[in-house]
Amino acid sequence: MEIRIGIANSRELSFDSNETADAVKNTIASALDSGAAYVTLVDAKGATYLVPTSGIAFVEVGTDQSRRVGFVA
């Protein structure tokens, strides 16, 4: 699933994750609720992202649906 995070006064971070939508939402919500300085996320290729929670402008979490292959008539 694709995750997009807008970072204030910066740019947008976009990557694919193997985590479920609920797991990503819970990770980000827990970091924001606890007052953590940053949230750690891992993409589908194993790269780690440390995002400062104070700079998060928005988070868009894609759906868990698999992509269709082929043509629709």
N, C-alpha and C positions, 0 to 999 in steps of 0.2 A: 504494500500500500504506500501511497505517496504522502509525505508529510511536508508541509510548508510552514515555516516560522518567520514572521516578520520581526525584524530587530530594529527598534527605534534608533533614529539618527544613523542608520547604517543601510543594510540591504536585506534581502530575503534569502533564507536558507531553505533549500529544497532537496529532499533525498527520499529514497525508497527504503522501507523497513520491513523486516519479517515479523515484527511484533503485531499483535492484534490492535485494533482501534482502541478498545477499552484499556489495554495495557499502556498504550502511549498516553491516553488521556489521564489515566491514574498517575503515571509517573510525573507528568507535568503539573497536574493539580496538587500532588503531594509536595512537590518542590516549592510551588507558589504558596501553599497554605502554611508550610513550615518555616517560610522565610529563608530558605536556602539561597546561597549566593549564585548558584548555577544549577542547571539540570543536565544530566548526562544521557545522551541518546546514541544508539548504535545503528548504523545503516545496514542494508542487506549484504554489503560486501565486507563488513566487519570494521569499517572506519568509525571512530568515536568522535562525537561532537559535544563540546561543553558550551552551553548557551547560558549567558548571564540572565537570570530571572528578572532583574531590574530593567532590562532592555526589551523584554518580550512585548511586542505590540499586538500580535495575533498569532494563533495557531490553527492551521487547517489540517485536519486528519482525513485522509481518503477513506473509502469503504474497504471492507475486507473481501469484497467480491473479486473473483478471478476474472481476468480479461478474456473476452471471447476472441476466438481465432476463426477467421473465415469471413464470408460475406453474408449479409442479410438481404434476402430478396423481398 
